[in-house]
Amino acid sequence: MSESPFSEVEWSTISELMHAEPNRFGVPLRVYGSALVGSFNIYKLGAREFRDHSTWQWLVDVCRRFDLLAVQEVQDNLSGLRHLHELMGEDFGLLVSDKTGAFPGEPGLGERLAFIYNRRVVRRTEIATDISIDRSKVLRTLQAHNDEIHAAIAEYLAESEAEGISSSVKLRMPTFLSFIRAPFCASFEIMGFPGTVPYQLMVINAHLYYGDFMADRRQEFEALTGWIKARVNENDRSYYPNFLLAGDLNLDFDNPLTDRARIEKAIKDFNGQTPNDVNVNFPFLDPHPGLTEPFHTNARLNQTFDQIGLFARDSRLPAHADHAQMGSDPRGPDYGVFNFVELFRQVLDAPPIASMSTQDRRRFFGRFEHKLSDHMPLWLRLPLPLEDG
C-alpha cells in the first residue's frame, strides 16, 4: 500500500466532485437553523504520522461539517486526534475518554472514544463518564446464570487443554457480564435561537463488541440499550431527560430476512417498555423516505454496523412516527450516510463494486480502508430549537 491512498491529482478531483455534487453522495451540508450530529469510526485514529497531509485535510473537511461528532477507534496515542482537532480550528472542542478494553500493561484491543463539538452551536455541560455494570449487578447475574457460566468455562478449559498452548479456542459466554469497551457518556446542550430552551442530551459514544459469536454482539447491544432504557425511566434523577446513542454498535444483518427484523423489533418495542412520554427512534433501521433499503454504513456496503438512536422526552426531537417526513424540510429532521466509497469509485473510474473481481475489490478498498476508514460517517440533522421544550 502506498504512503498516501490517493495521488494529489486524485485528491483534488475527489474534493471537487464532493463539493460540486454533495447530495449525490450524502455529504452532510451545513444548513442555517439546523445542527448536525454524527458518528464516524475512523480506522485506528492514532499516531499522526500514520496518515499523510492530504488524508488529514480530507478528514478535517468531513469532520468540520458536524456540530457534535462521536468518533470511535481512537488509539492510546493521541497525536493524530490532537492534530485533527488543531486543524479543525478553535471553534471546535474536544473530549476524549481514557483507553478502555485492555488492562494497562496487558495485551488487548484497547481504544478511546471521543467527542468533537462546535462551540458555536453546542455547549458541553458537567457530565463525562464511562458506562459500566456495577459489581452488585454482575454478582446477581452470576448467581442467576451460575450453571450455564460454569458449563461454558468447563467446556472452554477442556477444549483449550486439548488444543494446547497455541489454542485459538474462544469462550462463548452464555450471558452478558461487562462491556468489552466501556461506552463513553457526556452531557451536551444544542443551542437554539435566542430565547429558546436548548436540546439537553446525554450522548453515549459506543464501540460495541465484534466478537467471535453473534450472541456476544446481541448481549452487549441489549445490555447497553437496557441500561439507557432504565436510566431514561428515572426521569426525576437523570441529569438530562434525553439520551442519544451514537457509534459502531456492530449490528449485523448477514441474513436480512431475519436479522434486521429481529433488531428492528427489539428497538421499536422499547416504545412500549418506557413511559408514554419517551420516544425511541433509530432512523437508520428504516429506509429513508424515497428509498427502498436502509443505508449501509460500512465501506463494503453490506452492513449497518453504525447507528444513531434517540431515547427522548423532548417532543421537539424527532420520533419514529415522524419518519415519513424525514428530509421534507431543509432544516430537518433528516439523516443520511456520506457514501465516500461511491465518491472514490467514480473518481477512480472503477466498475461497480458488485461486478469487481476479488483482486480488483482488494486493490480498490486497499487504497483507503486503513488510511481513511472502513466505516462511513453517518449524520442526523436536527432543526435548532425555535420554541421552549
Beta strands, then each sheet from edge to edge (+ up, - down):
strand 1: 34-45
strand 2: 68-74
strand 3: 92-96
strand 4: 112-118
strand 5: 122-130
strand 6: 184-190
strand 7: 199-207
strand 8: 242-248
strand 9: 279-281
strand 10: 306-312
strand 11: 334-337
strand 12: 378-383
sheet 1: 3+ 4- 2+ 1+ 12- 11+
sheet 2: 5+ 6- 7+ 8+ 10- 9+
end
